[in-house]
């Protein structure tokens, strides 16, 4: 709790008074002093935020585009859409293989740039963290225009983190499980 001097508006400090167990508010810049005659205490507990308050609630996610992972013959369409829509973060929430089943195909290059339709996707830095991997890519149209994107990957469709890498793409970051 901050109290301010009524004379000069500076912050008051608490000092020991002249008697036993006596205290006073005093201003450091003017002669204002206020003797404290009764115990002053107050507790204020902050209101904790709900998850929806932090993430914006359901309404905040209504205009977010979502798609299933592309299949081999639609990789070019996928990357063209990323380019056209100005996507900068792609989050993949599945692993390539989950429970022994193929859930998604790997639609990004590992070491060398690859053409997907009219889009050249070049891999950049890769950072492996405890629960996911962040991969950075740059994408370039056949006409030479260049954009950077980042991609992110996460847990499997049951919400459980997996041992196997999952991959998500967007500046271009791709995040997945290590």
Secondary structure, DSSP 4 states (H G I P E B T S, - for coil): ---B-TTT-PBEEEEE-SSTT-EEEEESSSS-EEEE-S------PPPPPPHHHHHTHHHHTTT----PPPPGGGHHHHHHHHHHHT---EEE-SBSEETTEE-----S-SSS-EEETTEEEEEEEEEE-SS-EEEEEEEEETTS-EEEEEEEE---TTS---SS-B-----BEEEE--
